[in-house]
Amino acid sequence: MSPRALLVREPGLLTTVQDLGRPGWGSLGIPPAGALDPEALRVANLLAGNDEEAAGLEITIVGPVLSAIGDVDLAVGGGAFGPFPGRVVRLRDGDTVPFRAAETGRGAARAAVAVAGGIDVPEVLGSRSTCVSAHFGGLHGRPLRKGDLLPVGRSRRAPRLDAAALEMPSENEITLRVLPGPQAHLFGDEAVRIFYGEPFRLGPDSNRIGFRLEGSAVPGDLTAIEALPSEGTALGSVQITADGQPIVLLAERPTTGGYPKIATVARADLGLLVRAQPGATVRFEKTTPGEARRLLQEGEERIARFARWLSQ
């Protein structure tokens, strides 16, 4: 079989090679990276006939334009990007496809593109994910550029051309269920009222490290906060900065940090956040560990049912 690849005609706003990340290296200061919306990547990979953890592309707001070298099958999960979002697209040698958002400025801000056979870039520390902030992994440790050539691996299973991806909501007003953070006790009644009672706006300077929210300042115990030692961070931690604004930490978060963490977003709700457009309204709602586990289990069962159906 002749080598297959994708040629980048236009790179889009921020397109990177991502798989499910490289957990386990935090003690060396290395963030896990990986897809911001792992559910979208897993579903797209299943559609394309790949293992769930295969490397694909994460596209942001404005997707790339890609040309096929050899015959290539693609599938989109998450947001509505490209001519056939949520379905498998079969490209013949020389075909070109734009992965544009269905509606500019509306709908999901991100999606995952899986390629039958996976994007076959070298592994770094067990993962093909791009860590943009540290400039390693993926394709030369950076977002895609015009003229890049992405090698495609050997397909293991035929994709389901008649199937459609699971629907994943993307809304302009979202509510994130959260658990109390390790420094929740440093925030008094007024801070709690603001954090849980008032809306925040998803700021435009958000990135793969974390999403910045804008709204009324959440006041904390400044004396106690200034004395905090640096400690490990977790996916979904909600830090409160010195000016009282929340930051939700994501895949390329620093492995340690000194800002107080008022809450942690339930893993099942992170997809809502990363698919939201800049300017979206974000609210927080308390949940319990049991409910957070139940939500996560429901999501896993949903993907498992989808995988079983595809294999029939």
C-alpha positions in Angstrom: 0.0 0.0 0.0 1.3 3.5 -0.9 2.0 5.8 2.0 -1.1 7.9 2.9 -1.0 11.4 4.3 -2.9 14.6 4.8 -1.5 17.8 3.3 -2.4 21.0 5.2 -3.6 23.6 2.7 -4.8 26.0 5.4 -4.0 25.3 9.1 -7.1 26.9 10.7 -6.9 29.0 13.8 -5.4 26.4 16.2 -5.2 22.9 14.9 -3.0 20.4 16.7 -2.4 16.7 16.8 -3.9 15.2 19.9 -4.6 11.8 21.4 -5.8 11.1 25.0 -2.6 12.6 26.5 0.4 11.5 28.5 -0.7 11.2 32.2 1.8 10.2 34.9 4.6 12.7 34.2 3.4 15.4 36.6 6.2 14.8 39.1 8.7 15.9 36.4 6.6 19.0 35.6 5.2 17.7 32.4 1.4 18.3 31.8 -0.6 15.5 30.3 -1.8 17.5 27.3 -4.2 15.5 25.1 -7.5 16.4 23.6 -9.5 19.1 25.5 -12.6 17.1 24.5 -11.6 13.5 24.9 -15.2 12.3 24.4 -15.3 13.9 21.0 -12.0 12.3 19.9 -13.0 8.9 21.2 -16.3 9.0 19.3 -14.6 10.2 16.1 -12.0 7.4 16.4 -14.7 4.8 16.8 -16.5 6.1 13.7 -13.2 6.0 11.8 -12.5 2.4 12.8 -9.7 3.3 15.2 -8.9 2.5 18.7 -10.3 5.2 21.0 -6.9 6.5 21.9 -5.6 7.0 18.3 -4.1 10.4 17.5 -6.3 12.8 15.5 -6.7 16.5 15.1 -8.2 19.1 17.5 -9.7 22.0 15.7 -10.6 25.3 17.2 -13.2 27.9 16.0 -11.8 27.9 12.4 -10.8 24.5 11.1 -8.2 23.5 8.6 -8.4 22.7 4.9 -6.9 19.3 4.2 -6.0 17.4 1.0 -5.7 13.6 0.8 -2.6 11.8 -0.4 -3.9 8.4 -1.2 -7.4 7.4 -0.1 -8.2 8.6 3.4 -11.3 8.3 5.6 -12.1 11.0 8.1 -14.7 11.5 10.9 -15.6 14.5 13.0 -16.8 14.3 16.6 -17.9 17.1 18.9 -18.7 20.3 17.0 -20.3 20.7 13.6 -17.3 21.3 11.4 -16.8 20.2 7.8 -19.2 19.2 5.1 -20.5 16.1 6.9 -20.1 16.7 10.7 -20.6 13.6 12.8 -20.2 11.2 9.8 -17.3 9.5 8.0 -16.0 11.4 4.9 -14.2 9.3 2.3 -11.5 11.3 0.5 -10.0 10.0 -2.7 -6.4 10.8 -3.6 -6.2 14.5 -4.3 -9.6 15.4 -2.8 -9.6 18.5 -0.6 -12.0 19.2 2.3 -12.5 22.3 4.4 -13.3 21.8 8.1 -15.2 25.0 8.6 -17.7 25.6 11.4 -21.3 25.1 10.3 -22.1 28.6 11.6 -19.4 31.1 12.3 -19.5 32.4 15.9 -22.2 29.9 16.8 -22.3 26.2 17.7 -19.3 24.4 19.2 -15.9 26.1 19.3 -14.0 22.8 19.1 -14.2 19.4 17.4 -12.0 16.4 16.9 -11.1 14.9 13.5 -10.2 11.3 13.4 -8.4 9.7 10.5 -8.7 6.0 9.7 -5.4 4.6 10.8 -4.6 7.6 13.0 -2.1 10.4 12.6 1.2 8.6 12.6 3.6 11.1 14.2 6.3 9.9 16.6 5.4 9.2 20.2 6.9 11.4 22.9 6.7 9.9 26.4 4.1 7.5 25.2 1.8 10.0 23.5 1.5 11.7 20.1 -0.2 14.7 21.7 1.0 18.2 21.1 1.9 20.2 24.2 1.7 23.6 22.7 2.9 25.4 25.9 6.0 23.3 26.1 6.7 22.9 22.4 7.0 19.2 22.1 5.0 16.2 20.8 2.6 16.1 17.9 4.1 17.6 14.7 7.2 19.4 15.7 5.7 20.5 19.0 3.4 23.2 17.4 0.1 23.9 15.8 -0.3 23.0 12.1 1.1 25.3 9.4 0.3 25.6 5.7 2.3 22.9 3.8 2.6 20.4 6.7 2.3 16.8 5.8 0.6 14.5 8.3 1.4 10.8 7.8 -1.5 8.4 8.2 -1.2 5.0 9.8 -2.5 1.6 8.6 -6.2 1.1 9.2 -7.2 -1.7 11.5 -10.9 -1.8 10.9 -13.2 -0.4 8.2 -15.1 2.7 9.2 -18.9 2.7 9.4 -19.9 4.9 6.5 -23.6 4.6 7.4 -23.1 5.7 11.1 -23.4 9.1 12.7 -21.5 10.3 15.8 -23.2 10.7 19.2 -24.6 14.2 19.7 -22.6 16.5 22.0 -24.3 19.6 23.2 -22.7 23.1 22.6 -24.6 26.0 24.2 -24.1 29.7 24.7 -25.3 29.4 28.4 -23.8 26.5 30.4 -24.0 25.4 34.0 -21.0 23.5 35.3 -21.4 21.1 38.3 -18.6 21.4 40.7 -17.2 19.9 43.9 -15.6 22.0 46.7 -11.9 22.7 46.1 -9.2 22.2 48.6 -9.2 25.9 49.5 -13.0 26.4 49.5 -12.7 27.3 53.2 -10.8 30.5 52.4 -13.8 32.0 50.7 -16.6 33.5 52.9 -20.3 33.9 52.4 -20.0 36.8 49.9 -17.6 34.9 47.7 -19.8 31.9 47.8 -22.8 34.0 46.8 -21.0 35.5 43.9 -19.4 32.2 42.7 -22.5 30.2 42.8 -25.1 32.9 42.2 -23.7 35.2 39.5 -22.9 34.5 35.8 -19.4 34.6 34.4 -18.3 35.2 30.8 -15.9 32.9 29.0 -13.0 35.2 28.1 -11.3 35.4 24.7 -7.8 34.9 26.1 -8.5 31.3 27.1 -6.2 28.5 25.9 -5.3 24.9 26.4 -3.8 25.7 29.8 -7.0 27.1 31.2 -10.2 29.0 30.4 -10.4 32.4 32.0 -13.8 33.6 33.2 -14.8 37.2 33.7 -17.3 38.6 36.2 -17.7 40.0 39.6 -14.6 39.5 41.8 -14.7 36.5 44.1 -13.1 37.8 47.4 -11.0 35.5 49.5 -9.0 35.6 52.7 -5.9 37.5 51.2 -3.7 36.9 54.2 -4.3 33.1 54.2 -4.1 33.0 50.4 -0.7 34.7 50.3 0.6 32.1 52.7 -0.4 29.2 50.6 2.4 26.9 49.4 2.4 25.7 45.8 0.7 22.3 45.3 -0.4 20.0 42.6 -3.2 20.9 40.2 -6.0 18.7 38.9 -8.0 18.7 35.6 -11.0 21.0 36.1 -9.6 22.9 39.2 -11.1 26.4 39.4 -8.5 28.7 40.6 -9.3 32.3 41.8 -6.6 34.8 40.7 -5.4 37.8 42.7 -8.0 39.9 41.0 -10.8 37.5 42.0 -11.4 36.0 38.6 -11.8 32.2 38.0 -9.6 30.1 35.8 -10.6 26.5 35.0 -7.5 24.5 34.5 -7.3 22.1 31.5 -5.0 19.7 29.7 -1.8 21.8 29.6 -2.2 23.2 33.1 0.9 23.7 35.2 1.5 20.7 37.3 1.7 22.9 40.4 0.2 26.2 41.4 -0.3 28.6 44.3 -3.6 30.2 43.5 -6.5 29.0 45.8 -8.8 26.5 44.3 -12.4 27.1 45.2 -13.9 24.2 43.3 -13.3 21.4 40.8 -15.5 20.9 37.7 -17.1 17.5 37.4 -15.2 15.6 34.7 -18.5 14.9 32.8 -19.2 18.6 32.4 -15.8 19.7 31.0 -16.9 19.0 27.4 -19.6 21.6 27.8 -17.0 24.2 28.7 -14.4 23.4 26.0 -17.1 23.4 23.3 -18.4 26.8 24.3 -17.6 29.8 22.2 -15.8 32.8 23.7 -18.4 35.1 25.3 -20.5 32.2 26.5 -22.3 32.6 29.9 -20.9 30.2 32.5 -22.6 29.4 35.9 -21.5 27.0 38.7 -23.7 24.6 40.6 -22.7 22.4 43.6 -22.7 18.7 43.2 -21.6 15.7 45.3 -18.8 13.1 44.7 -21.4 10.4 44.2 -23.3 12.5 41.6 -20.0 13.3 39.8 -19.1 9.6 39.6 -22.6 8.8 38.3 -22.3 11.4 35.6 -18.9 10.1 34.5 -20.1 6.5 34.5 -23.2 7.4 32.4 -20.8 9.0 29.8 -18.6 6.0 29.7 -21.6 3.7 29.3 -22.9 5.9 26.4 -19.6 5.5 24.6 -19.4 1.8 25.3 -22.9 1.3 23.8 -21.9 3.3 20.8 -18.8 1.1 20.3 -20.9 -2.1 20.6 -23.4 -0.8 18.0 -20.6 0.1 15.6 -19.2 -3.4 15.9 -22.4 -5.1 15.0 
